[in-house]
Amino acid sequence: MTAGQRRMRGVPAVAAADPIGAVEAAIGGGRSQGGRSRHTVATDFLSAPLTPALRRLGVLYGLYLCFTSLRIQEVITALAIPKLPMAMALALAAGLVSAVPGSGWTALWRAAPALRWQTLLVVLAIVTVPLSIWVGNSVDQLYPGYFISVTVFLAGIALLRDRASMVRILLILLGALVVITSIIFFGGGGAAGRIGLGSSLDSNDYAWVLATCIPIALWLGVRRKATAILWFGVAILLALGIVRTQSRGGFLALLAMAVVLISFGATGWRRVAMFVAIAVLGAGVLAYIDASGASRLTDFSGYTGGTGRTELWKQGIRWMVQRPWGYGMGNYATYNVWMTRDYHAGHSAYVNIGVELGVLGAVAYFAIWIGAARGVLTARRNAIAALGQPGAAEEATLLGFMVAMMAGNAVGSAFINTQYSALTLFVQALATAAWLGSPFRGAAPPTVAAAPANGQRPGRGGAVIRGVSAAAAVPPGRHEGRNR
């Protein structure tokens, strides 16, 4: 018997479920947390259900999103309480510091590329302040605006991994959005034609918010048959809200979301329900466009020439190349005034961030989206390969709708300045947390093993994932193998 074999005899059998941890145990290295491997500690945190303190914090987070992402206080002015959002942000930050252990943040840092790229953006935002063309603009954009959005992101990746907590938070968010949209339609929130909602929530922003949240409503609809009609009705209401805004960017975001849902939608009866919902939604949107005279939605002639969107985008790219380290956060419009005597923003999150935070900022921003999309698609592919196992169908459906949500948000962001928006960072956090919390996030596709090696017993259906049955791979309380 070799020395390595003698060392392996002392490794518990359960270590076979964690190959990296088993190797570390065999060589006697990589220990932490009382002798457990760093990999095991990270896996434990990502897979474990939220603590009671974090679940309570999730309710505060949901309410906080209503103010920061939906800006409900601009529609319901009674909620416009001075300093309330900032007080909620500080309470949320304090709760995260006290409830998430250092090992938990370390696990998130190692597992989530989006967190590392987001950190780089924060560093660039701070470093470029003294280098910006107008320091005051950069400071005003950095605090409190960007501070609020980063808080939304950090809280999201910590709180949205747990499926029960995710549903609770999304219900709060969708409930508030239904109230806002209902006020617009039935409470005199806007006159005929394009609607204006508040000081910062204009028609284009609101259409982008709706296009982002429609996939969430559809997912809640296919999640449980008993509430399907309710949530499909909510999705139709939100889609008609986009027509009321007459936002062409929002309309393109809605189309992108629908195309992605068709490509990456649910399986089984959920796929049928999704197709019916999209068909009804599309018919309702087209009929409402015709009835409301919102022909602007299909007229893109203003996007070219003069101060059209395409000209602004080309101009922004030229400026980014001329000053690759950036002009400083919040300074696109300022520089545009200096150069053209006309006040215009970049009308694109991707152009804006490249001009303001430079080439490296644009790379980091794209890397966040790409990293989140790759993680979601990988976990979805593994879940589809494990269909028939407990929770696999529900997980594949959720992750498919996450892709649609990202598509709606990303396409809409191409037409408005949302690079520092709380909703943008929420979507990035939600997509990242969705695959971090998935039991299929890093598992190899299950294989049927007639005679599993090392004496392991096959799981339900004979499927083994990294040496663990699919049933055992599902964290307690995360899935129950049935519709909830």
C-alpha positions in Angstrom: 0.0 0.0 0.0 1.4 3.4 -1.0 1.6 6.4 1.3 -1.1 8.1 -0.6 -3.4 5.1 -0.2 -2.7 4.9 3.5 -3.7 8.6 3.9 -6.9 8.0 1.9 -8.0 5.3 4.2 -8.7 7.9 6.8 -10.9 10.0 4.6 -14.7 9.6 5.4 -16.8 8.0 2.7 -18.9 11.1 2.3 -15.9 12.9 1.0 -16.5 11.1 -2.3 -19.2 13.6 -2.9 -16.6 16.4 -2.9 -13.7 15.3 -5.1 -11.7 18.5 -4.5 -12.2 18.3 -0.7 -11.2 14.6 -0.8 -7.9 15.4 -2.6 -7.2 18.2 -0.1 -7.9 15.8 2.8 -5.6 13.2 1.2 -2.6 15.5 0.9 -3.4 17.2 4.2 -3.6 20.7 2.8 -6.2 23.4 2.1 -7.7 23.2 5.6 -9.9 25.8 7.3 -12.9 26.1 9.5 -11.8 23.4 12.0 -10.1 21.1 9.5 -12.7 21.3 6.7 -11.5 22.2 3.2 -12.1 25.7 1.9 -14.1 24.1 -1.0 -16.3 22.3 1.4 -17.0 25.4 3.4 -17.9 27.3 0.2 -20.2 24.5 -0.9 -21.9 24.4 2.5 -22.7 28.1 2.4 -24.0 28.2 -1.1 -26.2 25.1 -0.7 -27.5 25.8 2.8 -31.0 27.4 3.3 -30.9 30.9 4.6 -30.8 31.5 8.3 -33.9 33.1 10.0 -32.0 36.4 10.2 -31.4 36.4 6.5 -35.0 35.4 5.7 -36.2 38.4 7.7 -33.7 40.6 6.0 -35.2 39.4 2.6 -38.5 41.1 3.5 -36.7 44.4 4.0 -34.8 43.9 0.8 -38.1 43.4 -1.1 -39.5 46.6 0.2 -36.2 48.4 -0.5 -36.4 47.3 -4.2 -39.8 49.0 -4.4 -38.1 52.3 -3.7 -34.9 51.9 -5.5 -35.8 49.8 -8.6 -39.5 50.7 -9.1 -39.3 54.2 -7.5 -42.8 53.8 -6.1 -42.4 57.0 -4.1 -42.6 59.0 -7.4 -46.0 57.6 -8.2 -47.4 57.3 -4.6 -46.1 60.6 -3.2 -47.3 59.7 0.3 -44.3 57.3 0.4 -41.8 60.0 -0.5 -40.4 60.2 3.0 -37.1 62.0 3.2 -34.1 59.8 3.8 -36.2 56.6 4.1 -34.4 54.8 1.2 -31.0 55.6 2.7 -32.1 54.5 6.1 -33.3 51.2 4.6 -30.0 50.8 2.7 -28.0 51.3 5.9 -30.2 48.8 7.8 -29.8 46.3 4.9 -26.0 46.8 4.8 -25.7 46.3 8.6 -27.9 43.2 8.5 -25.7 41.7 5.8 -22.6 42.3 7.7 -24.0 40.7 10.9 -25.8 37.8 9.3 -23.4 36.7 6.5 -20.2 35.2 7.9 -16.8 36.0 6.4 -16.6 32.5 5.0 -19.9 33.1 3.2 -18.6 36.2 1.5 -15.5 34.3 0.6 -17.6 31.6 -0.9 -19.6 34.1 -3.0 -16.4 35.8 -4.1 -14.9 32.5 -5.4 -18.0 31.2 -7.0 -19.4 34.3 -8.6 -17.4 36.1 -11.4 -20.0 38.8 -11.5 -19.1 39.8 -7.9 -15.5 40.2 -8.8 -16.2 42.2 -12.0 -18.7 44.3 -10.0 -16.0 45.0 -7.5 -13.7 46.2 -10.4 -16.4 48.6 -11.5 -16.7 50.0 -8.0 -12.9 50.5 -7.9 -12.9 52.2 -11.3 -15.8 54.5 -10.2 -13.8 55.6 -7.2 -10.4 55.9 -8.9 -11.7 57.9 -11.8 -13.3 60.6 -9.6 -10.1 62.7 -9.4 -9.4 62.0 -13.1 -12.9 63.0 -14.3 -13.6 66.1 -16.3 -16.1 67.3 -13.7 -15.4 65.9 -10.2 -18.7 67.1 -8.7 -20.8 65.1 -11.2 -18.8 62.0 -10.4 -19.2 62.4 -6.7 -22.9 63.0 -7.0 -23.3 59.9 -9.2 -21.2 57.8 -6.9 -23.1 58.7 -3.7 -25.8 58.0 -3.0 -26.9 56.6 -6.4 -24.3 54.0 -7.1 -23.9 53.2 -3.4 -27.6 52.3 -3.3 -27.3 50.1 -6.5 -24.2 48.2 -5.2 -26.1 47.5 -1.9 -28.9 46.0 -4.0 -26.4 43.8 -5.8 -24.6 42.6 -2.7 -27.9 41.9 -0.8 -29.3 40.1 -3.9 -26.5 37.5 -4.3 -26.7 36.8 -0.6 -30.5 36.6 -0.2 -31.8 35.4 -3.6 -30.0 32.0 -3.6 -32.7 30.4 -1.5 -35.7 29.7 -3.6 -38.3 30.4 -0.9 -36.6 33.7 -0.1 -36.5 34.5 -3.9 -40.2 33.9 -4.3 -41.0 36.1 -1.3 -38.9 39.0 -2.5 -40.3 38.7 -6.1 -43.9 38.7 -4.8 -43.2 42.0 -3.0 -41.6 43.5 -6.1 -44.4 42.3 -8.5 -47.1 43.4 -6.0 -45.7 47.0 -6.0 -45.4 47.0 -9.7 -49.0 46.0 -10.2 -50.1 48.8 -7.9 -48.1 51.3 -9.9 -49.4 50.1 -13.2 -53.0 50.0 -12.0 -52.7 53.6 -10.9 -51.5 54.5 -14.4 -54.4 52.7 -16.1 -57.3 53.2 -13.7 -56.3 56.0 -11.3 -55.5 58.8 -13.7 -51.8 58.3 -13.5 -51.3 59.6 -17.1 -53.2 61.2 -19.8 -53.8 59.7 -23.3 -50.5 59.3 -25.2 -47.1 58.9 -23.6 -47.2 58.9 -19.8 -44.8 60.7 -17.5 -44.5 59.2 -14.1 -42.0 61.2 -12.0 -38.8 63.2 -11.7 -36.6 60.2 -12.6 -39.1 57.5 -13.7 -39.8 58.6 -17.2 -41.7 56.7 -19.9 -38.6 54.9 -21.3 -37.4 53.9 -17.9 -40.8 52.6 -16.9 -41.1 50.5 -20.1 -37.7 49.0 -19.4 -38.8 48.1 -15.8 -41.9 46.4 -17.2 -40.1 44.5 -19.8 -37.6 43.2 -17.2 -40.4 42.1 -14.8 -42.8 40.4 -17.2 -40.7 37.2 -17.3 -40.9 37.1 -13.5 -44.7 37.3 -13.6 -44.8 34.5 -16.2 -42.6 32.3 -14.2 -44.8 32.7 -11.1 -47.7 31.7 -13.4 -46.1 28.5 -14.7 -44.8 27.6 -11.2 -48.2 26.7 -9.9 -51.3 25.8 -11.9 -53.6 27.2 -9.2 -52.3 30.8 -9.7 -51.5 30.6 -13.4 -54.4 32.7 -14.6 -53.7 35.4 -12.0 -50.0 35.9 -12.9 -50.7 35.6 -16.7 -53.2 38.4 -16.2 -50.5 40.4 -14.4 -48.1 39.8 -17.3 -50.7 41.1 -19.8 -51.2 44.2 -17.6 -47.5 44.9 -17.6 -47.2 44.4 -21.3 -50.0 46.9 -22.0 -48.2 49.3 -19.7 -45.3 49.3 -22.2 -47.7 50.3 -24.9 -48.9 53.2 -22.8 -45.3 54.4 -22.5 -44.9 54.3 -26.3 -41.2 53.5 -25.7 -39.6 51.9 -28.7 -36.7 50.6 -26.6 -39.2 49.0 -24.2 -41.1 47.4 -27.1 -37.9 45.9 -28.5 -37.1 44.6 -25.0 -40.5 43.0 -24.9 -39.9 41.3 -28.2 -36.4 40.1 -27.1 -37.9 38.6 -23.9 -40.6 36.8 -25.9 -38.1 35.3 -28.4 -35.9 34.1 -25.5 -38.8 32.5 -23.7 -39.8 30.6 -26.8 -36.2 29.4 -27.1 -35.4 28.7 -23.4 -38.9 28.2 -21.9 -40.3 25.5 -19.7 -40.8 21.8 -20.4 -44.0 19.7 -20.3 -47.2 21.4 -19.4 -45.3 24.6 -18.5 -44.1 25.0 -22.1 -47.7 24.7 -23.3 -48.9 27.3 -20.7 -46.0 29.6 -21.7 -46.9 29.5 -25.4 -50.5 30.3 -24.6 -49.5 33.1 -22.4 -47.1 34.6 -24.9 -49.7 34.3 -27.7 -52.4 36.0 -25.6 -49.9 38.7 -24.5 -48.8 39.4 -28.1 -52.4 39.6 -29.3 -53.3 42.0 -26.5 -50.3 44.2 -27.2 -51.0 44.4 -30.9 -54.7 45.2 -30.3 -53.9 47.9 -27.8 -51.3 49.5 -30.1 -53.9 49.7 -32.8 -56.6 51.0 -30.4 -54.5 53.6 -28.6 -52.8 54.9 -31.8 -49.3 54.2 -30.4 -47.8 54.1 -33.9 -44.6 55.5 -32.5 -43.7 52.1 -31.2 -43.1 50.9 -34.8 -41.5 54.0 -36.1 -37.7 54.0 -35.7 -36.9 56.8 -38.2 -35.8 59.1 -35.4 -33.0 56.7 -34.4 -30.8 57.8 -37.2 -29.3 61.2 -38.3 -28.9 64.4 -36.4 -29.2 63.8 -32.7 -30.7 60.3 -33.2 -29.6 57.4 -31.1 -27.2 55.8 -33.7 -25.4 59.1 -34.1 -25.1 59.5 -30.3 -23.7 55.9 -30.0 -21.1 56.5 -32.8 -20.1 59.8 -31.1 -19.7 58.0 -27.7 -17.6 55.3 -29.2 -15.3 57.9 -30.7 -14.9 59.7 -27.4 -14.2 56.4 -25.6 -11.3 55.7 -28.0 -9.9 59.2 -27.6 -9.9 58.9 -23.8 -9.8 55.2 -22.9 -9.5 55.8 -19.2 -12.8 57.5 -19.2 -14.3 60.9 -18.5 -15.6 60.1 -15.0 -18.9 58.8 -13.8 -21.9 60.9 -14.7 -20.0 63.1 -17.2 -21.2 61.9 -20.6 -23.9 64.6 -20.9 -21.5 67.2 -19.6 -18.9 66.5 -22.2 -21.6 66.4 -24.9 -22.5 69.9 -23.9 -18.9 71.0 -24.1 -18.5 69.5 -27.6 -21.8 70.0 -29.3 -23.6 72.7 -27.2 -26.4 70.3 -26.8 -27.4 68.4 -23.7 -27.8 64.7 -24.5 -26.9 61.5 -22.6 -25.6 58.5 -24.5 -29.0 56.8 -24.6 -27.3 53.4 -24.1 -25.9 51.9 -21.0 -23.1 50.2 -22.9 -21.9 53.4 -24.6 -22.4 55.5 -21.4 -20.3 53.2 -19.2 -17.5 53.0 -21.8 -17.3 56.8 -22.1 -17.5 57.4 -18.4 -15.4 54.5 -16.9 -13.3 53.8 -19.9 -12.6 50.7 -21.9 -11.8 48.7 -18.8 -15.2 49.7 -17.4 -17.0 48.6 -20.5 -15.2 45.2 -20.4 -16.1 44.7 -16.8 -19.7 45.6 -17.5 -20.0 43.1 -20.4 -18.2 40.5 -18.3 -20.9 40.7 -15.6 -23.6 39.9 -18.1 -21.6 37.2 -19.8 -20.7 35.5 -16.5 -24.3 35.6 -15.2 -25.6 34.2 -18.5 -23.0 31.4 -18.7 -23.8 30.3 -15.1 -27.5 30.3 -15.7 -27.3 28.4 -19.0 -24.9 25.8 -17.6 -27.1 25.1 -14.6 -30.2 24.9 -16.9 -28.4 22.5 -19.2 -27.5 20.3 -16.2 -31.1 20.5 -14.9 -32.5 19.4 -18.3 -30.1 16.5 -18.4 -31.5 15.5 -14.9 -35.2 15.7 -15.9 -37.1 13.0 -14.0 -35.1 13.8 -10.8 -36.7 15.8 -7.9 -36.7 19.5 -8.6 -35.0 19.3 -12.0 -38.0 20.4 -14.1 -38.8 23.3 -11.8 -35.1 24.4 -11.8 -34.8 24.2 -15.6 -38.0 26.4 -15.9 -36.7 29.0 -13.4 -33.4 29.3 -15.1 -35.0 29.6 -18.5 -37.0 32.5 -17.3 -33.9 34.1 -15.8 -32.4 34.1 -19.3 -35.5 35.9 -20.6 -35.4 38.4 -17.8 -31.7 39.2 -18.6 -32.6 39.5 -22.3 -35.4 42.0 -21.7 -33.2 44.1 -19.3 -30.1 44.0 -21.5 -31.9 44.9 -24.8 -33.8 47.7 -23.0 -30.5 49.0 -21.6 -29.2 49.5 -25.1 -31.6 52.4 -25.5 -31.5 54.2 -22.1 -28.8 55.0 -19.5 -29.3 52.2 -16.9 -25.7 51.2 -16.3 -25.8 52.3 -12.6 -29.5 51.6 -12.1 -30.6 49.6 -9.0 -32.8 47.5 -11.2 -29.8 46.6 -13.5 -27.8 45.5 -10.6 -30.8 43.6 -9.1 -31.2 41.6 -12.4 -27.5 40.8 -12.4 -27.7 39.7 -8.8 -30.9 37.7 -9.3 -29.4 35.8 -12.3 -26.2 35.2 -10.5 -28.0 34.0 -7.3 -30.3 31.8 -9.3 -27.5 29.6 -10.6 -25.4 29.9 -7.4 -28.4 28.5 -5.5 -29.1 25.7 -8.0 -28.2 22.2 -7.0 -27.3 21.7 -10.7 -24.9 24.7 -10.9 -21.7 22.7 -11.2 -22.8 19.1 -11.4 -22.0 16.9 -14.4 -25.1 15.7 -16.2 -26.6 12.7 -14.4 -25.8 9.3 -15.7 -27.6 6.0 -15.1 -25.2 3.7 -13.3 -26.2 0.0 -13.2 -23.3 -0.8 -10.9 -22.0 2.4 -9.3 -18.3 2.5 -8.5 -16.9 2.4 -4.9 -20.1 0.7 -3.6 -22.2 3.9 -4.0 -25.9 3.4 -4.2 -27.8 4.9 -7.1 -30.2 7.7 -6.3 -33.9 7.7 -7.3 -34.0 6.6 -10.9 -30.4 5.5 -10.7 -29.0 9.0 -11.4 -25.7 9.9 -9.8 -24.3 13.5 -9.8 -20.6 13.7 -8.9 -21.1 10.6 -6.9 -24.2 11.8 -5.1 -27.8 10.9 -6.1 -29.8 13.7 -7.6 -32.2 13.4 -4.7 -29.4 13.9 -2.2 -28.0 16.8 -4.3 -31.1 18.9 -3.6 -30.6 21.0 -0.4 -33.2 20.6 2.3 -36.1 22.9 1.8 -34.9 24.0 -1.6 -37.1 21.7 -3.8 -39.7 19.2 -2.9 -40.1 17.5 -6.3 -43.6 18.9 -6.8 -45.3 22.1 -7.7 -45.6 24.5 -4.8 
